[in-house]
């Protein structure tokens, strides 16, 4: 190894550590960031293998943490899956990460719907429906929330009419 190679590897290591310092990365996005900075593919692959061996790069850990953060921010399963796929995480790791989550999806969807939309009008329920689907909640959950809310409103209207 020449002096130039050692300097190159030292610079690659410095940039790589700076990237990993603030947060975990998926291997795919980590590799892309290093390529974007002009580093050679072969050296990047060698560094990634070393970092995986040390436990500094781990797609499962990344998927688990990101899924947890996204669920806490009231994203649904479908959107969590989509966001992790975009970062290059494999489908099996994504499924495992989502399966590990201890989340009340229905509760999260209700919170999200009531934060974003007024549910008293049909227009508000339509808006809530679209919003929840865009946030990645499954159709059955969204339909239950919209239907349940409509039924509760109708019962309260009937109840007030009787008085």
C-alpha positions in Angstrom: 0.0 0.0 0.0 1.4 3.3 -1.0 1.3 6.5 1.0 -1.4 7.9 -1.4 -3.5 4.8 -0.7 -3.1 5.2 3.0 -4.2 8.9 2.8 -7.1 7.9 0.6 -8.3 5.2 3.1 -7.8 7.6 6.0 -10.0 10.2 4.3 -12.6 7.5 3.4 -12.6 6.4 7.1 -12.9 10.0 8.3 -15.9 10.7 6.1 -17.5 7.4 6.9 -17.3 8.0 10.6 -18.6 11.5 10.2 -21.6 10.1 8.4 -22.3 7.4 11.1 -21.8 9.7 14.1 -25.2 11.3 14.2 -27.4 8.3 13.3 -27.6 4.8 11.9 -27.6 4.3 8.2 -28.8 1.4 6.0 -25.9 -0.1 4.0 -27.5 1.1 0.7 -27.8 4.7 1.7 -24.3 4.7 3.4 -22.8 3.3 0.2 -24.6 5.9 -1.9 -23.4 8.8 0.3 -19.8 7.6 0.0 -20.1 7.1 -3.8 -21.5 10.6 -4.1 -18.4 12.0 -2.4 -16.3 10.3 -5.1 -14.8 7.3 -3.3 -14.0 4.1 -5.2 -16.6 1.3 -5.0 -14.1 -1.4 -4.1 -12.8 0.5 -1.1 -16.3 1.4 0.0 -17.2 -2.3 -0.1 -14.1 -3.2 2.0 -15.0 -0.5 4.5 -18.6 -1.6 4.7 -17.6 -5.2 5.4 -15.3 -4.0 8.2 -18.1 -1.8 9.7 -20.6 -4.6 9.5 -18.1 -7.0 11.3 -17.6 -4.3 14.0 -21.4 -3.9 14.3 -21.3 -0.3 13.2 -23.5 -0.9 10.1 -26.5 -3.2 10.6 -29.6 -3.1 8.4 -31.8 -4.9 10.9 -30.9 -2.5 13.7 -31.4 0.4 11.3 -34.8 -0.9 10.2 -35.9 -1.6 13.8 -35.0 1.9 15.0 -36.5 3.7 12.0 -39.7 1.7 12.2 -40.0 2.6 15.9 -39.4 6.3 15.2 -41.9 6.4 12.3 -44.6 4.6 14.3 -44.1 7.0 17.2 -44.6 9.8 14.6 -47.9 8.2 13.8 -47.0 6.7 10.4 -48.9 3.6 9.3 -47.4 0.2 8.4 -47.6 0.8 4.6 -45.7 4.1 4.8 -43.1 2.7 7.2 -42.5 -0.1 4.7 -42.2 2.4 1.8 -39.8 4.6 3.6 -37.5 1.8 4.6 -37.6 0.3 1.1 -36.6 3.7 -0.2 -33.5 3.5 2.0 -32.5 0.1 0.5 -33.6 -2.2 3.4 -34.7 -5.6 2.3 -38.3 -6.7 2.4 -37.6 -9.5 5.0 -35.8 -7.1 7.4 -38.7 -4.5 7.0 -41.3 -7.2 7.8 -39.3 -8.3 10.8 -39.0 -4.7 12.1 -42.7 -4.0 11.6 -43.6 -7.3 13.3 -41.5 -6.3 16.4 -43.4 -3.0 16.9 -45.8 -2.9 19.8 -48.2 -0.4 18.3 -51.9 0.3 18.5 -52.4 1.0 14.8 -56.1 1.8 15.3 -55.2 4.2 18.2 -52.5 5.9 16.1 -54.8 6.3 13.2 -57.6 7.8 15.4 -55.1 10.3 16.9 -53.8 11.2 13.5 -57.4 11.6 12.0 -58.6 13.8 14.9 -55.4 16.0 14.8 -55.7 16.6 11.1 -59.4 16.7 10.3 -62.8 17.6 11.8 -64.8 14.4 11.5 -68.3 15.9 11.9 -69.0 16.5 8.2 -68.8 14.0 5.3 -66.1 16.3 3.7 -64.1 16.1 6.9 -64.4 12.3 7.0 -63.3 12.1 3.3 -60.3 14.3 4.1 -59.5 12.1 7.0 -59.8 9.0 4.9 -57.4 10.4 2.3 -55.0 11.6 4.9 -54.8 8.3 6.8 -54.3 6.3 3.5 -51.4 8.7 2.6 -49.9 8.3 6.1 -49.8 4.5 5.4 -52.6 3.1 7.5 -54.3 0.0 6.1 -57.6 0.3 4.4 -59.5 -1.8 7.0 -58.3 0.4 9.8 -59.1 3.6 8.0 -62.6 2.4 7.1 -63.3 1.3 10.7 -62.3 4.7 12.0 -64.4 6.6 9.4 -67.4 4.2 9.8 -67.2 4.1 13.6 -67.0 7.9 13.8 -70.0 8.3 11.4 -72.0 5.9 13.5 -71.1 7.6 16.7 -72.1 11.0 15.2 -75.4 9.6 14.0 -76.2 8.1 17.4 -75.4 11.4 19.1 -77.6 13.3 16.7 -80.5 10.8 17.2 -80.0 11.0 20.9 -80.2 14.8 21.0 -83.3 14.7 18.7 -85.2 12.6 21.2 -84.6 15.1 24.0 
